[in-house]
């Protein structure tokens, strides 16, 4: 029988822990948004096509997706402090490797290493907050985390545009190093002896962790290489076969393991499964837009890189105002209607982006990006609150890792989906060309490909509306079943 650890209603260190978590969240989101706006500059610097530069983003997301569950489980065993401090250090070292990269391949490998540290941070952050705050404050506090996310995502594109206008794109990685080292020292001090320092004498399921990496990597690599290798390629089918075999083996291993890396009983919790799935869908739609939008703003629309960065701030500004309100409101009315509404607003925003003309004014782009941001802000805090509130306290590391895995899988699938659709349409319309150096003559090919990718994101968000609604109402009880 599970043991539920009651969190005291008043914890004197809870706001210090929140500040620490906010630092890690801010650093990781700032890095993500800065790198995204820098992709056109990186493509030009290394003289590589869009399909290659997309791996600067996807290698990071793939690594994070593959390791989140493992580090979530490891934080349940070793303690959040043990994992969190090392995450800051590895992230900082990875940032240094990215900054000194001398080729696209080097940068992609360094981003993968950086993703190891990011996975350690992401796996612990929500669990640290939920562990130390009482349930009555959970939605509000996760809403405040959403505000921190907004700060990182909002400052990222603007700061990235400014840095790229004045310096090399390498500087965007160097700024992580002093922040990460200082945060690692601070985490070691503030979490010592806290609930985040609790360890358990349980074994780590290494077999399950390796199978999960094999399953995720093989399937996502196959998805991202379909355009280059072809749908009938033996390599694609071999990778998908490895992924399916790995998934089956993983389930069998987890069913027999004494201390599994993933608790299969969580799949019986309706308010865990469906919100996790809807989070993956939301981030598929969001990142299909975030990946391609800087290329649209810089290329056919003709904005400077710094102006494009300022415009990319738009979706995230609304997280400041809406996420705390949405999180607090979910404590009263639940997550179902809020998450359904958020997904619907995002779908409308993505559809409106598919109607953009080749050359758009700032206002024309801003109100469309704003709709995507409003939908995201309405969705995130209520969804996080219901998922982590639906599981036992000593499984929140696994739960947080699962939700973050679903979210990051959505990101990488969204980028891959946008890249596949864009490259296929662009090649078909242009007679086999690939986007490496944009020329004005490419405008009709680019716009057809861009609009098709935005429509695909809209369709994905439409599916998410149904999934978000099907979660049903919440219950005040935490039980591992569908009742």
N, C-alpha and C positions, 0 to 999 in steps of 0.2 A: 504494500500500500504506500502511495506517495506521501511524503511529508511536506506540508506547506509551511514555509517560514513566514511569519507575520512581520511586516515592516512597521516599525514604530511610526506613529503619526507625526512625531516631531523628531527630526534628526538634525543636530546642530551643524553637520558638515554637508548637508545635502546641496546647498547652493555653491559650495566650493567644488563639489564633484560635478555639478551641472556646468560650472564655468570651465572645468577641465574638459569635459565632454564637448562643450561648445568649441573649445580651441581645436580639438581634433576634427570635429565636423567642419569647422570653418576652413581649416587647412586643406582637407581633402576635397571639399567642394570648390574652393578657390582654384586649386590645381586643375580640376577637371574642366572648369569653365574657361580658364586661361588657355589651356592646351587646345580646346576646341576652336577658339578664335584664331589660334596660331597655325592651324593646319594648312591654309593656303600659303603662308610664308614658308613653312617647312617643305611643302611640295615644290615650291620654286627654288629653295635653297639647295635641296638634294637632287632636283631635277628628276623626280619620280612621278608616275601617274597617280590618279586618284585612288585606284585600287590598292596601291602600295601604301600611300600616306594614311589611308583609313585604318591600317594596322597599328599606327601609333596610338590610336584610340582603342581599337579592338583588342590588342594584346594586353593592355591594362585591364580592360573589362573582363576578358576571358580568364585571366589569372585570378582576379577578384572573385568571379563567379565560381571557379573551381575550388577555391580554398575557404570560402566563407563558412560553410558548414563545419569543416574540420576545425577552424579556429573558434567557432562558436562552441563546439563541444569541448575543445581544449580549455576554453575559459571557464567552463563548468567544472573542470577537473583541477586545473592549476590555479584558477582564480583570475578574475578580470585584470587585476593589476599586472600579473605576470605576462599576459598576452599584450595588454595595452602599451606598456612601456617599451617592449621590444618592437611593437608595431611602429611607434614614432621613430625609433632609431633606424629601422630598415627602410622606412619611407624616406628618411632624410638621405641615407646613403644612395638609395635609388635615384633620388633627385639629382645628386651629384653626378652619377653615371649618365643621366639624361643630358645634363648640361654640357658635358664634355664629349658627347657623341660625335663621331666623325663620318658617319654614314647613316642611311635610313635603317639598315639592318641593326646597327649598334643601338640606335635610338629605340627601335622596337623591342630589342632584348632588354634594354635598361628599363623601359616602361613596364615590361613584364615583372622584373625584379621589384620595381616600385609598387606594383600591384600586390605583392606579398605583404608588404607593410600596410597598404591600404585595407586589405582584407582583414588583418588583425585589428585595425582600428574600427572598421565598420561592424565587425562581428560583436564587438563589446559595447559600442556607444549606446544603443537603445536599451540593452540589458542593464547597464550601469544606472541609467536614469530610472527605469522601471523598478529596479531593485531597491533604490533608496527613497523613492517618493511613494506616499500612500496612494491607494487606488483612486481616492477622491480628487487627487491633483494630477493624475496621470495624463489625461487628455490635454489639460492646460500646459503641463510641462513639455509634452511632446510637441505641442503647438509652438512653444518657445524654441524648441530645437529646430522646428521648421523656420522660425525667424532667423536663426543662426545660419541655416542652410541658405536662406534667402540672401543673407549678407554676403556669404562666400560666392554664391552664384551671381549676385548682382555686381559685386565689386570686380569679380574675375574678368568678364568681357571688357569692362571699361579700363581696368588696370592693364589687361593684356593688350588692348588697342594702344594705350599710351606707351607701354614698354616697347611694343613692336614699331611704333613710330619713332622712338628715340634710340632703341638699342636692338640687339639681336634677340631672337626668340629664346636663346639659351638662358637669358636672365630670368625667364618665367620659372625655370626649375631651381635656380640658385636661391630664390627668395624662400623656398621651403626649408632650407638646411638649418639656419639658426633657429627658426620657429620650432622645427621638429625636435632638435636637440634640447632646447629649453623645456618643451612640453614633456619630453621623456623624463627629465629630472623632476619636474613638478609632479607628474603622475606617480613616480616612485615614492614621493613624499606624502602626497595628499591621500593616496589610496592605501597606504600602509596601515594595517590593523582595521580597515573598514570592511564593510560587507563585500566590497570588491576584491578583498584580499583572502576570501574564504576558499580553501582548497578542499578537494574530496579525494578519498583514497579509492579511486576507480581507475580502471585501465582505459587506455586510448585505443580506439579501433583503427589501427593503421591500415589494415586490409580494406576496410570500408572507405577510408580517406583516399587511398590510391585508386580504387575502382571509381570513385566519384570524379576524380581528376581525369581519368581515362574516358569516362562516359561523356563529361562535359566537353573536354577538348576535342575529341574525335567528332562529335556531332556539330559543334560550332565551327570547327575548321572546315568540315564538309560544307556547311551552309555558306560560309564566306568564300569558298573557292568554286562554287557552282558556276559562276560566270566564266572563270578562267579555264576550268577543266571540262565543263559541259555536263548536262544532266545525265548523260548515259555513260560517263567516265567510270572505269573500273575503280579508280581511286575513291571517287565519291561514294560508291556503293560499299566498298570495303570499309571506309570510315564509318558509315552509318551502321553497317553490320557490327563493327567493334563497339559502337555506342550502345546498340540494343543489347548485345551480349553482356556488356559491362553493367547495364542497368538491371538486367535480370539477375546477374550474379550478385550485384550490390544488394538487391532486395532479399535474396536468400541469405547472404551473410548477415545483414542487419536483423533478420528475423531470428537468427540463432545466437547473436552476440549478447553477452551478459550486459555490456555497457556499449550499446551501439552509438555510432557517430550521428545517426538520425533515428529518432524514436518513431517507429512506424505507427504507433498509436496516435500520434498527432494527426495522421491522415483521417482519423475518425471525427475530428473536431471541425464541424462545419465552419465556424467562425475563425478557424485558422486556415483551412484549405482555400476557400473561395476568396477571401481578402488577399491571400498571398498570390493567387492566380491573377486577380484583378490588378494588383500592383505591377506584376510583370507586364500585363497588357498596357497599362498606362505609360510605363517607361519605354515600351516599344514605340508607341506613338510619339512620345516626347523626343526621343533621341533620333528618330527618323528625320524630325525637323531640325534639331540642334546640329546634326552632322552636316546637312546640306545647306542650311540657311546662310552661313558665312560665305560659301562659294557663290551663292546667288547674289548676295549684297555686294561682293567685291567685283564679280565678273560682269554679268549682263547689266546689273543695275548701276555699276560704276561708282560705288561709295569707296572712300579711302578706308584703309584697314582700321584706323582708329575710329572713324565714324561708324563702321560696321560693328566694332566692339561696343560702342555706346548703344546702338540699336539692339544688340543682342542682350542688353541688360533688361529690356522690357518685360520678357516673360517672368522674370524673377522678382521684379519690384513688388508685385502683388503678394508674394509670399510673406513680406513684412507685415502687411495689414490683415490678410485673410487667414493665414495659418493659425495664429493664436486664437482668433475668434472661432474658426472652424473646429479647432481642437477642444476649446471650452464648451462649445455648443454640443459636440458629440458626447460630452459627459452627461448632458441632459436628455438628448433625443436619440442617441445612438449614431451609428456610422452609415446605415443603409442608404438613407435618402441623400445624405451629404455626398457620399462617394459616387452614387449614381448620377447626381447632378454635376459633380466635378468632371466625370468622364464625358458626359453629354456636352458640356461647355468646351472641353478639349476637342471633341469631334468636330464641333462647329468651327473652332479656330483653325484646325488643320484643313478643313474643306475651304475655308476662306483663303488660306495660303495657296491652295491649288489654283486660285483665280487671279493671282498676282500677274501684272503685266511685266514685260521684260525690263522696263525702266520704271521704278516706282519711287514716289516721294517718301520722305521719312514718315509722314503721317499715315500714308497708305500701308506701310509695313508695320508700324507701331500698333495700330488697333487690332490687327490680326494676331500679332505676337502676344498682345495683351490677353486675348481670349484664351490662348493656350496656357498662359501663366495663371490666369484666374482659375481655370479648371484644375490645374495641378495643385494650386494652393488649397482649394476646397477639399480635395481628395486626401492629401498625404497624411495630415495629423489624425483624423478620425480612423483611417485605415490602420496606421501603426498602433494606435491605442487599442483597437479591438483585437488585433492579432496577439499582442503581447499580454493582454489581459485574459486571454482565453486558455492559457497554459499554466501549469504549475511553476512556482518560482524557480525550482532547481532544474527546470528545462527551458528557462528563458534564454539561455545562451544558445541552445539548439534552435529555439524559435526565432530569435533575432537573426541568427545566421541563415536560417531558411528564408526569412522575409528578405534579407539583404541579397541572398543568392537569387531569389526570384526577381528582385528589382534589377540587379546587374545583368542577369540573363536577358531581361527585357531590353536593357540598354544595348547589349551587344547584338541581339537579334534585330533590334530596331535599326542600328547602324548597318548591319549586314543586309537587311531587307531594302533599306534606302539605296545602298550601294549597288545591289543586284539589279533593282528596277531601273535606277538611273543609268548604269552602264549598258544594260540591255537595250533600253529605249534609245540612248544616245548613239550606240553603235548601229542600231537598225536604221535610224533616221539619217545618219551621217555617212553610211556606206562602209562601216567598219572602223571608224576612228575611235580613239580613246581620249579622255580629257587629261591632258598633261600641261599644255600651255593654251590658255583660252585666247581665241581670236574673235573679233566681232562677227565674222561669217558663221560662227558656231551658234549664234544666238537662238535660231529656231530649234536646233537639236537640243541645246541645253534646256530651253524652257519646256519642251515636250517631256523631257526626262524628269526635270524637277517637278512639274505639275503632276506627273504620274506617281512619283514617290510620295507627294503630299496626299494624294487621293488614297493611296494604299494605307498611309498612316491614319487617315480618317476612317477607313473601313475597319482597321484594327481597333480604334477607339470605340466604334459602334458595337463591336463584339463585347468590349469591356463594359458597356452600359448594361447589357444583359447579365454578365457575370457579377457585377457589383450589386445589382438588384437581387439576384438569386441567393445572396448570403442570408437573407431573412433578418428578422429582428434579433437583438441581443438579449441575453439572459444575464442576471447578476451572478449566476453560479458558474464556476469553472469546472466543467466536467468533460472528460475525453470521450464524448459521444455526440450524436446528432440530435439528441432530445432537447 
